[in-house]
């Protein structure tokens, strides 16, 4: 299983990514070893996650979410996590 996730960054921005182990990925983000984007925006906290079966599906869903406007991402976050 793969997870598509959204984290809320310290600067109030939202970052979307994918991972096989989302808890480990969040730890990497917070340690400064995750995505370049989140290095200067720590700490981050998980606000949304969605499980999918394959990496390809996760990548497609990540792109869909990244294309959403901030308000639409907030609505998605408000619907909850897996």
mmCIF file of the N, C-alpha and C atoms, coordinates in Angstrom:
data_MODEL
# 
_entry.id   MODEL 
# 
loop_
_atom_site.group_PDB 
_atom_site.id 
_atom_site.type_symbol 
_atom_site.label_atom_id 
_atom_site.label_alt_id 
_atom_site.label_comp_id 
_atom_site.label_asym_id 
_atom_site.label_entity_id 
_atom_site.label_seq_id 
_atom_site.pdbx_PDB_ins_code 
_atom_site.Cartn_x 
_atom_site.Cartn_y 
_atom_site.Cartn_z 
_atom_site.occupancy 
_atom_site.B_iso_or_equiv 
_atom_site.pdbx_formal_charge 
_atom_site.auth_seq_id 
_atom_site.auth_comp_id 
_atom_site.auth_asym_id 
_atom_site.auth_atom_id 
_atom_site.pdbx_PDB_model_num 
ATOM 1   N N  . UNK A 1 1  ? 0.831   -1.199 0.000   1.00 0.00 ? 1  UNK A N  1 
ATOM 2   C CA . UNK A 1 1  ? 0.000   0.000  0.000   1.00 0.00 ? 1  UNK A CA 1 
ATOM 3   C C  . UNK A 1 1  ? 0.870   1.255  0.000   1.00 0.00 ? 1  UNK A C  1 
ATOM 4   N N  . UNK A 1 2  ? 0.384   2.289  -0.662  1.00 0.00 ? 2  UNK A N  1 
ATOM 5   C CA . UNK A 1 2  ? 1.006   3.601  -0.695  1.00 0.00 ? 2  UNK A CA 1 
ATOM 6   C C  . UNK A 1 2  ? 0.051   4.595  -0.057  1.00 0.00 ? 2  UNK A C  1 
ATOM 7   N N  . UNK A 1 3  ? 0.582   5.671  0.441   1.00 0.00 ? 3  UNK A N  1 
ATOM 8   C CA . UNK A 1 3  ? -0.229  6.714  1.062   1.00 0.00 ? 3  UNK A CA 1 
ATOM 9   C C  . UNK A 1 3  ? 0.057   8.044  0.403   1.00 0.00 ? 3  UNK A C  1 
ATOM 10  N N  . UNK A 1 4  ? -1.013  8.738  0.043   1.00 0.00 ? 4  UNK A N  1 
ATOM 11  C CA . UNK A 1 4  ? -0.925  10.120 -0.408  1.00 0.00 ? 4  UNK A CA 1 
ATOM 12  C C  . UNK A 1 4  ? -1.250  10.951 0.825   1.00 0.00 ? 4  UNK A C  1 
ATOM 13  N N  . UNK A 1 5  ? -0.433  11.952 1.102   1.00 0.00 ? 5  UNK A N  1 
ATOM 14  C CA . UNK A 1 5  ? -0.631  12.700 2.334   1.00 0.00 ? 5  UNK A CA 1 
ATOM 15  C C  . UNK A 1 5  ? -0.480  14.200 2.123   1.00 0.00 ? 5  UNK A C  1 
ATOM 16  N N  . UNK A 1 6  ? -1.058  14.949 3.047   1.00 0.00 ? 6  UNK A N  1 
ATOM 17  C CA . UNK A 1 6  ? -0.888  16.400 3.091   1.00 0.00 ? 6  UNK A CA 1 
ATOM 18  C C  . UNK A 1 6  ? -0.396  16.738 4.488   1.00 0.00 ? 6  UNK A C  1 
ATOM 19  N N  . UNK A 1 7  ? 0.643   17.567 4.550   1.00 0.00 ? 7  UNK A N  1 
ATOM 20  C CA . UNK A 1 7  ? 1.115   18.061 5.834   1.00 0.00 ? 7  UNK A CA 1 
ATOM 21  C C  . UNK A 1 7  ? 0.913   19.572 5.888   1.00 0.00 ? 7  UNK A C  1 
ATOM 22  N N  . UNK A 1 8  ? 0.667   20.036 7.095   1.00 0.00 ? 8  UNK A N  1 
ATOM 23  C CA . UNK A 1 8  ? 0.560   21.476 7.362   1.00 0.00 ? 8  UNK A CA 1 
ATOM 24  C C  . UNK A 1 8  ? 1.922   21.914 7.872   1.00 0.00 ? 8  UNK A C  1 
ATOM 25  N N  . UNK A 1 9  ? 2.522   22.897 7.190   1.00 0.00 ? 9  UNK A N  1 
ATOM 26  C CA . UNK A 1 9  ? 3.860   23.368 7.542   1.00 0.00 ? 9  UNK A CA 1 
ATOM 27  C C  . UNK A 1 9  ? 3.779   24.529 8.527   1.00 0.00 ? 9  UNK A C  1 
ATOM 28  N N  . UNK A 1 10 ? 4.893   24.809 9.195   1.00 0.00 ? 10 UNK A N  1 
ATOM 29  C CA . UNK A 1 10 ? 4.962   25.871 10.196  1.00 0.00 ? 10 UNK A CA 1 
ATOM 30  C C  . UNK A 1 10 ? 4.636   27.246 9.617   1.00 0.00 ? 10 UNK A C  1 
ATOM 31  N N  . UNK A 1 11 ? 4.874   27.446 8.313   1.00 0.00 ? 11 UNK A N  1 
ATOM 32  C CA . UNK A 1 11 ? 4.568   28.736 7.688   1.00 0.00 ? 11 UNK A CA 1 
ATOM 33  C C  . UNK A 1 11 ? 3.133   28.808 7.168   1.00 0.00 ? 11 UNK A C  1 
ATOM 34  N N  . UNK A 1 12 ? 2.319   27.835 7.581   1.00 0.00 ? 12 UNK A N  1 
ATOM 35  C CA . UNK A 1 12 ? 0.901   27.754 7.229   1.00 0.00 ? 12 UNK A CA 1 
ATOM 36  C C  . UNK A 1 12 ? 0.658   27.286 5.790   1.00 0.00 ? 12 UNK A C  1 
ATOM 37  N N  . UNK A 1 13 ? 1.676   26.762 5.130   1.00 0.00 ? 13 UNK A N  1 
ATOM 38  C CA . UNK A 1 13 ? 1.488   26.220 3.788   1.00 0.00 ? 13 UNK A CA 1 
ATOM 39  C C  . UNK A 1 13 ? 1.133   24.736 3.894   1.00 0.00 ? 13 UNK A C  1 
ATOM 40  N N  . UNK A 1 14 ? 0.695   24.182 2.778   1.00 0.00 ? 14 UNK A N  1 
ATOM 41  C CA . UNK A 1 14 ? 0.358   22.767 2.709   1.00 0.00 ? 14 UNK A CA 1 
ATOM 42  C C  . UNK A 1 14 ? 1.288   22.085 1.721   1.00 0.00 ? 14 UNK A C  1 
ATOM 43  N N  . UNK A 1 15 ? 1.769   20.914 2.085   1.00 0.00 ? 15 UNK A N  1 
ATOM 44  C CA . UNK A 1 15 ? 2.648   20.138 1.215   1.00 0.00 ? 15 UNK A CA 1 
ATOM 45  C C  . UNK A 1 15 ? 2.008   18.777 0.991   1.00 0.00 ? 15 UNK A C  1 
ATOM 46  N N  . UNK A 1 16 ? 1.995   18.328 -0.252  1.00 0.00 ? 16 UNK A N  1 
ATOM 47  C CA . UNK A 1 16 ? 1.422   17.028 -0.608  1.00 0.00 ? 16 UNK A CA 1 
ATOM 48  C C  . UNK A 1 16 ? 2.526   16.101 -1.089  1.00 0.00 ? 16 UNK A C  1 
ATOM 49  N N  . UNK A 1 17 ? 2.493   14.856 -0.638  1.00 0.00 ? 17 UNK A N  1 
ATOM 50  C CA . UNK A 1 17 ? 3.488   13.877 -1.055  1.00 0.00 ? 17 UNK A CA 1 
ATOM 51  C C  . UNK A 1 17 ? 2.942   12.468 -0.990  1.00 0.00 ? 17 UNK A C  1 
ATOM 52  N N  . UNK A 1 18 ? 3.805   11.499 -1.308  1.00 0.00 ? 18 UNK A N  1 
ATOM 53  C CA . UNK A 1 18 ? 3.432   10.082 -1.238  1.00 0.00 ? 18 UNK A CA 1 
ATOM 54  C C  . UNK A 1 18 ? 4.496   9.339  -0.443  1.00 0.00 ? 18 UNK A C  1 
ATOM 55  N N  . UNK A 1 19 ? 4.112   8.224  0.147   1.00 0.00 ? 19 UNK A N  1 
ATOM 56  C CA . UNK A 1 19 ? 5.060   7.406  0.914   1.00 0.00 ? 19 UNK A CA 1 
ATOM 57  C C  . UNK A 1 19 ? 4.503   6.005  1.116   1.00 0.00 ? 19 UNK A C  1 
ATOM 58  N N  . UNK A 1 20 ? 5.413   5.051  1.295   1.00 0.00 ? 20 UNK A N  1 
ATOM 59  C CA . UNK A 1 20 ? 5.001   3.708  1.702   1.00 0.00 ? 20 UNK A CA 1 
ATOM 60  C C  . UNK A 1 20 ? 4.755   3.695  3.199   1.00 0.00 ? 20 UNK A C  1 
ATOM 61  N N  . UNK A 1 21 ? 5.574   4.414  3.942   1.00 0.00 ? 21 UNK A N  1 
ATOM 62  C CA . UNK A 1 21 ? 5.441   4.510  5.402   1.00 0.00 ? 21 UNK A CA 1 
ATOM 63  C C  . UNK A 1 21 ? 5.319   5.991  5.759   1.00 0.00 ? 21 UNK A C  1 
ATOM 64  N N  . UNK A 1 22 ? 4.089   6.452  5.905   1.00 0.00 ? 22 UNK A N  1 
ATOM 65  C CA . UNK A 1 22 ? 3.854   7.888  6.088   1.00 0.00 ? 22 UNK A CA 1 
ATOM 66  C C  . UNK A 1 22 ? 4.416   8.402  7.411   1.00 0.00 ? 22 UNK A C  1 
ATOM 67  N N  . UNK A 1 23 ? 4.371   7.613  8.462   1.00 0.00 ? 23 UNK A N  1 
ATOM 68  C CA . UNK A 1 23 ? 4.925   8.064  9.746   1.00 0.00 ? 23 UNK A CA 1 
ATOM 69  C C  . UNK A 1 23 ? 6.424   8.308  9.638   1.00 0.00 ? 23 UNK A C  1 
ATOM 70  N N  . UNK A 1 24 ? 7.123   7.400  8.979   1.00 0.00 ? 24 UNK A N  1 
ATOM 71  C CA . UNK A 1 24 ? 8.562   7.562  8.766   1.00 0.00 ? 24 UNK A CA 1 
ATOM 72  C C  . UNK A 1 24 ? 8.839   8.790  7.900   1.00 0.00 ? 24 UNK A C  1 
ATOM 73  N N  . UNK A 1 25 ? 8.014   9.005  6.888   1.00 0.00 ? 25 UNK A N  1 
ATOM 74  C CA . UNK A 1 25 ? 8.192   10.151 5.995   1.00 0.00 ? 25 UNK A CA 1 
ATOM 75  C C  . UNK A 1 25 ? 8.004   11.471 6.745   1.00 0.00 ? 25 UNK A C  1 
ATOM 76  N N  . UNK A 1 26 ? 7.016   11.540 7.614   1.00 0.00 ? 26 UNK A N  1 
ATOM 77  C CA . UNK A 1 26 ? 6.791   12.755 8.410   1.00 0.00 ? 26 UNK A CA 1 
ATOM 78  C C  . UNK A 1 26 ? 7.999   12.995 9.314   1.00 0.00 ? 26 UNK A C  1 
ATOM 79  N N  . UNK A 1 27 ? 8.534   11.929 9.893   1.00 0.00 ? 27 UNK A N  1 
ATOM 80  C CA . UNK A 1 27 ? 9.732   12.050 10.723  1.00 0.00 ? 27 UNK A CA 1 
ATOM 81  C C  . UNK A 1 27 ? 10.899  12.603 9.915   1.00 0.00 ? 27 UNK A C  1 
ATOM 82  N N  . UNK A 1 28 ? 11.051  12.136 8.692   1.00 0.00 ? 28 UNK A N  1 
ATOM 83  C CA . UNK A 1 28 ? 12.116  12.650 7.830   1.00 0.00 ? 28 UNK A CA 1 
ATOM 84  C C  . UNK A 1 28 ? 11.910  14.126 7.518   1.00 0.00 ? 28 UNK A C  1 
ATOM 85  N N  . UNK A 1 29 ? 10.676  14.503 7.219   1.00 0.00 ? 29 UNK A N  1 
ATOM 86  C CA . UNK A 1 29 ? 10.383  15.927 6.981   1.00 0.00 ? 29 UNK A CA 1 
ATOM 87  C C  . UNK A 1 29 ? 10.792  16.759 8.189   1.00 0.00 ? 29 UNK A C  1 
ATOM 88  N N  . UNK A 1 30 ? 10.403  16.317 9.365   1.00 0.00 ? 30 UNK A N  1 
ATOM 89  C CA . UNK A 1 30 ? 10.681  17.078 10.579  1.00 0.00 ? 30 UNK A CA 1 
ATOM 90  C C  . UNK A 1 30 ? 12.161  17.058 10.979  1.00 0.00 ? 30 UNK A C  1 
ATOM 91  N N  . UNK A 1 31 ? 12.904  16.090 10.476  1.00 0.00 ? 31 UNK A N  1 
ATOM 92  C CA . UNK A 1 31 ? 14.338  16.029 10.736  1.00 0.00 ? 31 UNK A CA 1 
ATOM 93  C C  . UNK A 1 31 ? 15.132  16.834 9.707   1.00 0.00 ? 31 UNK A C  1 
ATOM 94  N N  . UNK A 1 32 ? 14.427  17.399 8.720   1.00 0.00 ? 32 UNK A N  1 
ATOM 95  C CA . UNK A 1 32 ? 15.105  18.177 7.693   1.00 0.00 ? 32 UNK A CA 1 
ATOM 96  C C  . UNK A 1 32 ? 15.659  17.342 6.556   1.00 0.00 ? 32 UNK A C  1 
ATOM 97  N N  . UNK A 1 33 ? 15.282  16.065 6.516   1.00 0.00 ? 33 UNK A N  1 
ATOM 98  C CA . UNK A 1 33 ? 15.780  15.163 5.481   1.00 0.00 ? 33 UNK A CA 1 
ATOM 99  C C  . UNK A 1 33 ? 14.676  14.727 4.524   1.00 0.00 ? 33 UNK A C  1 
ATOM 100 N N  . UNK A 1 34 ? 13.527  15.384 4.595   1.00 0.00 ? 34 UNK A N  1 
ATOM 101 C CA . UNK A 1 34 ? 12.426  15.084 3.681   1.00 0.00 ? 34 UNK A CA 1 
ATOM 102 C C  . UNK A 1 34 ? 12.571  15.929 2.431   1.00 0.00 ? 34 UNK A C  1 
ATOM 103 N N  . UNK A 1 35 ? 11.495  16.411 1.924   1.00 0.00 ? 35 UNK A N  1 
ATOM 104 C CA . UNK A 1 35 ? 11.506  17.232 0.715   1.00 0.00 ? 35 UNK A CA 1 
ATOM 105 C C  . UNK A 1 35 ? 12.201  18.570 0.963   1.00 0.00 ? 35 UNK A C  1 
ATOM 106 N N  . UNK A 1 36 ? 12.848  19.073 -0.064  1.00 0.00 ? 36 UNK A N  1 
ATOM 107 C CA . UNK A 1 36 ? 13.517  20.371 0.027   1.00 0.00 ? 36 UNK A CA 1 
ATOM 108 C C  . UNK A 1 36 ? 12.533  21.456 0.467   1.00 0.00 ? 36 UNK A C  1 
ATOM 109 N N  . UNK A 1 37 ? 11.301  21.367 -0.016  1.00 0.00 ? 37 UNK A N  1 
ATOM 110 C CA . UNK A 1 37 ? 10.281  22.364 0.316   1.00 0.00 ? 37 UNK A CA 1 
ATOM 111 C C  . UNK A 1 37 ? 10.038  22.457 1.820   1.00 0.00 ? 37 UNK A C  1 
ATOM 112 N N  . UNK A 1 38 ? 10.012  21.332 2.492   1.00 0.00 ? 38 UNK A N  1 
ATOM 113 C CA . UNK A 1 38 ? 9.649   21.335 3.916   1.00 0.00 ? 38 UNK A CA 1 
ATOM 114 C C  . UNK A 1 38 ? 10.827  21.625 4.841   1.00 0.00 ? 38 UNK A C  1 
ATOM 115 N N  . UNK A 1 39 ? 12.051  21.592 4.335   1.00 0.00 ? 39 UNK A N  1 
ATOM 116 C CA . UNK A 1 39 ? 13.230  21.787 5.200   1.00 0.00 ? 39 UNK A CA 1 
ATOM 117 C C  . UNK A 1 39 ? 13.190  23.093 5.974   1.00 0.00 ? 39 UNK A C  1 
ATOM 118 N N  . UNK A 1 40 ? 12.756  24.147 5.317   1.00 0.00 ? 40 UNK A N  1 
ATOM 119 C CA . UNK A 1 40 ? 12.731  25.460 5.981   1.00 0.00 ? 40 UNK A CA 1 
ATOM 120 C C  . UNK A 1 40 ? 11.357  25.786 6.558   1.00 0.00 ? 40 UNK A C  1 
ATOM 121 N N  . UNK A 1 41 ? 10.461  24.814 6.534   1.00 0.00 ? 41 UNK A N  1 
ATOM 122 C CA . UNK A 1 41 ? 9.088   25.043 6.987   1.00 0.00 ? 41 UNK A CA 1 
ATOM 123 C C  . UNK A 1 41 ? 8.693   24.099 8.120   1.00 0.00 ? 41 UNK A C  1 
ATOM 124 N N  . UNK A 1 42 ? 9.670   23.653 8.886   1.00 0.00 ? 42 UNK A N  1 
ATOM 125 C CA . UNK A 1 42 ? 9.416   22.714 9.977   1.00 0.00 ? 42 UNK A CA 1 
ATOM 126 C C  . UNK A 1 42 ? 8.950   23.447 11.221  1.00 0.00 ? 42 UNK A C  1 
ATOM 127 N N  . UNK A 1 43 ? 8.226   22.767 12.079  1.00 0.00 ? 43 UNK A N  1 
ATOM 128 C CA . UNK A 1 43 ? 7.778   21.378 11.949  1.00 0.00 ? 43 UNK A CA 1 
ATOM 129 C C  . UNK A 1 43 ? 6.554   21.270 11.046  1.00 0.00 ? 43 UNK A C  1 
ATOM 130 N N  . UNK A 1 44 ? 6.360   20.055 10.552  1.00 0.00 ? 44 UNK A N  1 
ATOM 131 C CA . UNK A 1 44 ? 5.162   19.767 9.770   1.00 0.00 ? 44 UNK A CA 1 
ATOM 132 C C  . UNK A 1 44 ? 4.312   18.791 10.569  1.00 0.00 ? 44 UNK A C  1 
ATOM 133 N N  . UNK A 1 45 ? 3.010   18.813 10.299  1.00 0.00 ? 45 UNK A N  1 
ATOM 134 C CA . UNK A 1 45 ? 2.141   17.820 10.949  1.00 0.00 ? 45 UNK A CA 1 
ATOM 135 C C  . UNK A 1 45 ? 1.163   17.274 9.913   1.00 0.00 ? 45 UNK A C  1 
ATOM 136 N N  . UNK A 1 46 ? 0.917   15.998 10.014  1.00 0.00 ? 46 UNK A N  1 
ATOM 137 C CA . UNK A 1 46 ? 0.025   15.309 9.089   1.00 0.00 ? 46 UNK A CA 1 
ATOM 138 C C  . UNK A 1 46 ? -1.405  15.790 9.296   1.00 0.00 ? 46 UNK A C  1 
ATOM 139 N N  . UNK A 1 47 ? -2.060  16.217 8.209   1.00 0.00 ? 47 UNK A N  1 
ATOM 140 C CA . UNK A 1 47 ? -3.453  16.652 8.312   1.00 0.00 ? 47 UNK A CA 1 
ATOM 141 C C  . UNK A 1 47 ? -4.394  15.835 7.425   1.00 0.00 ? 47 UNK A C  1 
ATOM 142 N N  . UNK A 1 48 ? -3.828  15.055 6.491   1.00 0.00 ? 48 UNK A N  1 
ATOM 143 C CA . UNK A 1 48 ? -4.672  14.251 5.611   1.00 0.00 ? 48 UNK A CA 1 
ATOM 144 C C  . UNK A 1 48 ? -3.858  13.082 5.069   1.00 0.00 ? 48 UNK A C  1 
ATOM 145 N N  . UNK A 1 49 ? -4.474  11.924 4.960   1.00 0.00 ? 49 UNK A N  1 
ATOM 146 C CA . UNK A 1 49 ? -3.835  10.784 4.296   1.00 0.00 ? 49 UNK A CA 1 
ATOM 147 C C  . UNK A 1 49 ? -4.901  9.933  3.622   1.00 0.00 ? 49 UNK A C  1 
ATOM 148 N N  . UNK A 1 50 ? -4.463  9.282  2.580   1.00 0.00 ? 50 UNK A N  1 
ATOM 149 C CA . UNK A 1 50 ? -5.362  8.464  1.755   1.00 0.00 ? 50 UNK A CA 1 
ATOM 150 C C  . UNK A 1 50 ? -4.550  7.286  1.236   1.00 0.00 ? 50 UNK A C  1 
ATOM 151 N N  . UNK A 1 51 ? -4.999  6.075  1.492   1.00 0.00 ? 51 UNK A N  1 
ATOM 152 C CA . UNK A 1 51 ? -4.288  4.875  1.043   1.00 0.00 ? 51 UNK A CA 1 
ATOM 153 C C  . UNK A 1 51 ? -4.714  4.492  -0.359  1.00 0.00 ? 51 UNK A C  1 
ATOM 154 N N  . UNK A 1 52 ? -3.714  4.088  -1.160  1.00 0.00 ? 52 UNK A N  1 
ATOM 155 C CA . UNK A 1 52 ? -3.965  3.602  -2.518  1.00 0.00 ? 52 UNK A CA 1 
ATOM 156 C C  . UNK A 1 52 ? -3.121  2.348  -2.733  1.00 0.00 ? 52 UNK A C  1 
ATOM 157 N N  . UNK A 1 53 ? -3.479  1.589  -3.745  1.00 0.00 ? 53 UNK A N  1 
ATOM 158 C CA . UNK A 1 53 ? -2.848  0.281  -3.930  1.00 0.00 ? 53 UNK A CA 1 
ATOM 159 C C  . UNK A 1 53 ? -1.458  0.325  -4.559  1.00 0.00 ? 53 UNK A C  1 
ATOM 160 N N  . UNK A 1 54 ? -1.230  1.216  -5.505  1.00 0.00 ? 54 UNK A N  1 
ATOM 161 C CA . UNK A 1 54 ? 0.033   1.200  -6.237  1.00 0.00 ? 54 UNK A CA 1 
ATOM 162 C C  . UNK A 1 54 ? 0.717   2.561  -6.231  1.00 0.00 ? 54 UNK A C  1 
ATOM 163 N N  . UNK A 1 55 ? 2.009   2.544  -6.524  1.00 0.00 ? 55 UNK A N  1 
ATOM 164 C CA . UNK A 1 55 ? 2.769   3.788  -6.604  1.00 0.00 ? 55 UNK A CA 1 
ATOM 165 C C  . UNK A 1 55 ? 2.243   4.670  -7.729  1.00 0.00 ? 55 UNK A C  1 
ATOM 166 N N  . UNK A 1 56 ? 1.899   4.054  -8.850  1.00 0.00 ? 56 UNK A N  1 
ATOM 167 C CA . UNK A 1 56 ? 1.380   4.814  -9.983  1.00 0.00 ? 56 UNK A CA 1 
ATOM 168 C C  . UNK A 1 56 ? 0.087   5.542  -9.613  1.00 0.00 ? 56 UNK A C  1 
ATOM 169 N N  . UNK A 1 57 ? -0.790  4.861  -8.909  1.00 0.00 ? 57 UNK A N  1 
ATOM 170 C CA . UNK A 1 57 ? -2.038  5.488  -8.458  1.00 0.00 ? 57 UNK A CA 1 
ATOM 171 C C  . UNK A 1 57 ? -1.741  6.613  -7.480  1.00 0.00 ? 57 UNK A C  1 
ATOM 172 N N  . UNK A 1 58 ? -0.782  6.404  -6.598  1.00 0.00 ? 58 UNK A N  1 
ATOM 173 C CA . UNK A 1 58 ? -0.403  7.433  -5.629  1.00 0.00 ? 58 UNK A CA 1 
ATOM 174 C C  . UNK A 1 58 ? 0.133   8.677  -6.341  1.00 0.00 ? 58 UNK A C  1 
ATOM 175 N N  . UNK A 1 59 ? 0.975   8.480  -7.336  1.00 0.00 ? 59 UNK A N  1 
ATOM 176 C CA . UNK A 1 59 ? 1.527   9.615  -8.078  1.00 0.00 ? 59 UNK A CA 1 
ATOM 177 C C  . UNK A 1 59 ? 0.437   10.396 -8.811  1.00 0.00 ? 59 UNK A C  1 
ATOM 178 N N  . UNK A 1 60 ? -0.505  9.676  -9.411  1.00 0.00 ? 60 UNK A N  1 
ATOM 179 C CA . UNK A 1 60 ? -1.620  10.354 -10.103 1.00 0.00 ? 60 UNK A CA 1 
ATOM 180 C C  . UNK A 1 60 ? -2.462  11.157 -9.122  1.00 0.00 ? 60 UNK A C  1 
ATOM 181 N N  . UNK A 1 61 ? -2.750  10.559 -7.976  1.00 0.00 ? 61 UNK A N  1 
ATOM 182 C CA . UNK A 1 61 ? -3.564  11.250 -6.963  1.00 0.00 ? 61 UNK A CA 1 
ATOM 183 C C  . UNK A 1 61 ? -2.808  12.451 -6.386  1.00 0.00 ? 61 UNK A C  1 
ATOM 184 N N  . UNK A 1 62 ? -1.512  12.312 -6.186  1.00 0.00 ? 62 UNK A N  1 
ATOM 185 C CA . UNK A 1 62 ? -0.694  13.421 -5.695  1.00 0.00 ? 62 UNK A CA 1 
ATOM 186 C C  . UNK A 1 62 ? -0.792  14.614 -6.658  1.00 0.00 ? 62 UNK A C  1 
ATOM 187 N N  . UNK A 1 63 ? -0.685  14.352 -7.939  1.00 0.00 ? 63 UNK A N  1 
ATOM 188 C CA . UNK A 1 63 ? -0.790  15.418 -8.934  1.00 0.00 ? 63 UNK A CA 1 
ATOM 189 C C  . UNK A 1 63 ? -2.171  16.061 -8.884  1.00 0.00 ? 63 UNK A C  1 
ATOM 190 N N  . UNK A 1 64 ? -3.221  15.240 -8.770  1.00 0.00 ? 64 UNK A N  1 
ATOM 191 C CA . UNK A 1 64 ? -4.584  15.781 -8.668  1.00 0.00 ? 64 UNK A CA 1 
ATOM 192 C C  . UNK A 1 64 ? -4.706  16.731 -7.480  1.00 0.00 ? 64 UNK A C  1 
ATOM 193 N N  . UNK A 1 65 ? -4.203  16.307 -6.336  1.00 0.00 ? 65 UNK A N  1 
ATOM 194 C CA . UNK A 1 65 ? -4.304  17.128 -5.126  1.00 0.00 ? 65 UNK A CA 1 
ATOM 195 C C  . UNK A 1 65 ? -3.469  18.393 -5.259  1.00 0.00 ? 65 UNK A C  1 
ATOM 196 N N  . UNK A 1 66 ? -2.269  18.276 -5.800  1.00 0.00 ? 66 UNK A N  1 
ATOM 197 C CA . UNK A 1 66 ? -1.407  19.449 -5.965  1.00 0.00 ? 66 UNK A CA 1 
ATOM 198 C C  . UNK A 1 66 ? -2.038  20.496 -6.876  1.00 0.00 ? 66 UNK A C  1 
ATOM 199 N N  . UNK A 1 67 ? -2.864  20.072 -7.804  1.00 0.00 ? 67 UNK A N  1 
ATOM 200 C CA . UNK A 1 67 ? -3.527  21.009 -8.720  1.00 0.00 ? 67 UNK A CA 1 
ATOM 201 C C  . UNK A 1 67 ? -4.726  21.721 -8.096  1.00 0.00 ? 67 UNK A C  1 
ATOM 202 N N  . UNK A 1 68 ? -5.187  21.214 -6.949  1.00 0.00 ? 68 UNK A N  1 
ATOM 203 C CA . UNK A 1 68 ? -6.327  21.846 -6.282  1.00 0.00 ? 68 UNK A CA 1 
ATOM 204 C C  . UNK A 1 68 ? -5.946  23.205 -5.711  1.00 0.00 ? 68 UNK A C  1 
ATOM 205 N N  . UNK A 1 69 ? -6.916  24.097 -5.650  1.00 0.00 ? 69 UNK A N  1 
ATOM 206 C CA . UNK A 1 69 ? -6.714  25.371 -4.970  1.00 0.00 ? 69 UNK A CA 1 
ATOM 207 C C  . UNK A 1 69 ? -6.672  25.104 -3.468  1.00 0.00 ? 69 UNK A C  1 
ATOM 208 N N  . UNK A 1 70 ? -6.080  26.018 -2.726  1.00 0.00 ? 70 UNK A N  1 
ATOM 209 C CA . UNK A 1 70 ? -5.927  25.853 -1.272  1.00 0.00 ? 70 UNK A CA 1 
ATOM 210 C C  . UNK A 1 70 ? -7.270  25.587 -0.594  1.00 0.00 ? 70 UNK A C  1 
ATOM 211 N N  . UNK A 1 71 ? -8.309  26.334 -0.962  1.00 0.00 ? 71 UNK A N  1 
ATOM 212 C CA . UNK A 1 71 ? -9.624  26.126 -0.344  1.00 0.00 ? 71 UNK A CA 1 
ATOM 213 C C  . UNK A 1 71 ? -10.149 24.713 -0.595  1.00 0.00 ? 71 UNK A C  1 
ATOM 214 N N  . UNK A 1 72 ? -9.904  24.192 -1.792  1.00 0.00 ? 72 UNK A N  1 
ATOM 215 C CA . UNK A 1 72 ? -10.344 22.833 -2.100  1.00 0.00 ? 72 UNK A CA 1 
ATOM 216 C C  . UNK A 1 72 ? -9.532  21.799 -1.319  1.00 0.00 ? 72 UNK A C  1 
ATOM 217 N N  . UNK A 1 73 ? -8.249  22.074 -1.104  1.00 0.00 ? 73 UNK A N  1 
ATOM 218 C CA . UNK A 1 73 ? -7.429  21.181 -0.274  1.00 0.00 ? 73 UNK A CA 1 
ATOM 219 C C  . UNK A 1 73 ? -7.945  21.188 1.160   1.00 0.00 ? 73 UNK A C  1 
ATOM 220 N N  . UNK A 1 74 ? -8.328  22.366 1.648   1.00 0.00 ? 74 UNK A N  1 
ATOM 221 C CA . UNK A 1 74 ? -8.860  22.450 3.017   1.00 0.00 ? 74 UNK A CA 1 
ATOM 222 C C  . UNK A 1 74 ? -10.156 21.651 3.136   1.00 0.00 ? 74 UNK A C  1 
ATOM 223 N N  . UNK A 1 75 ? -11.008 21.705 2.117   1.00 0.00 ? 75 UNK A N  1 
ATOM 224 C CA . UNK A 1 75 ? -12.244 20.909 2.128   1.00 0.00 ? 75 UNK A CA 1 
ATOM 225 C C  . UNK A 1 75 ? -11.912 19.422 2.170   1.00 0.00 ? 75 UNK A C  1 
ATOM 226 N N  . UNK A 1 76 ? -10.924 19.015 1.398   1.00 0.00 ? 76 UNK A N  1 
ATOM 227 C CA . UNK A 1 76 ? -10.493 17.616 1.385   1.00 0.00 ? 76 UNK A CA 1 
ATOM 228 C C  . UNK A 1 76 ? -9.980  17.215 2.775   1.00 0.00 ? 76 UNK A C  1 
ATOM 229 N N  . UNK A 1 77 ? -9.195  18.073 3.389   1.00 0.00 ? 77 UNK A N  1 
ATOM 230 C CA . UNK A 1 77 ? -8.674  17.814 4.739   1.00 0.00 ? 77 UNK A CA 1 
ATOM 231 C C  . UNK A 1 77 ? -9.831  17.701 5.734   1.00 0.00 ? 77 UNK A C  1 
ATOM 232 N N  . UNK A 1 78 ? -10.826 18.558 5.598   1.00 0.00 ? 78 UNK A N  1 
ATOM 233 C CA . UNK A 1 78 ? -11.974 18.534 6.513   1.00 0.00 ? 78 UNK A CA 1 
ATOM 234 C C  . UNK A 1 78 ? -12.789 17.254 6.407   1.00 0.00 ? 78 UNK A C  1 
ATOM 235 N N  . UNK A 1 79 ? -12.700 16.546 5.265   1.00 0.00 ? 79 UNK A N  1 
ATOM 236 C CA . UNK A 1 79 ? -13.439 15.292 5.109   1.00 0.00 ? 79 UNK A CA 1 
ATOM 237 C C  . UNK A 1 79 ? -12.820 14.178 5.940   1.00 0.00 ? 79 UNK A C  1 
ATOM 238 N N  . UNK A 1 80 ? -11.570 14.382 6.367   1.00 0.00 ? 80 UNK A N  1 
ATOM 239 C CA . UNK A 1 80 ? -10.934 13.406 7.248   1.00 0.00 ? 80 UNK A CA 1 
ATOM 240 C C  . UNK A 1 80 ? -9.873  12.601 6.569   1.00 0.00 ? 80 UNK A C  1 
ATOM 241 N N  . UNK A 1 81 ? -9.258  11.712 7.367   1.00 0.00 ? 81 UNK A N  1 
ATOM 242 C CA . UNK A 1 81 ? -8.202  10.835 6.887   1.00 0.00 ? 81 UNK A CA 1 
ATOM 243 C C  . UNK A 1 81 ? -8.686  9.405  6.928   1.00 0.00 ? 81 UNK A C  1 
ATOM 244 N N  . UNK A 1 82 ? -7.892  8.525  6.305   1.00 0.00 ? 82 UNK A N  1 
ATOM 245 C CA . UNK A 1 82 ? -8.219  7.094  6.317   1.00 0.00 ? 82 UNK A CA 1 
ATOM 246 C C  . UNK A 1 82 ? -8.292  6.566  7.721   1.00 0.00 ? 82 UNK A C  1 
# 
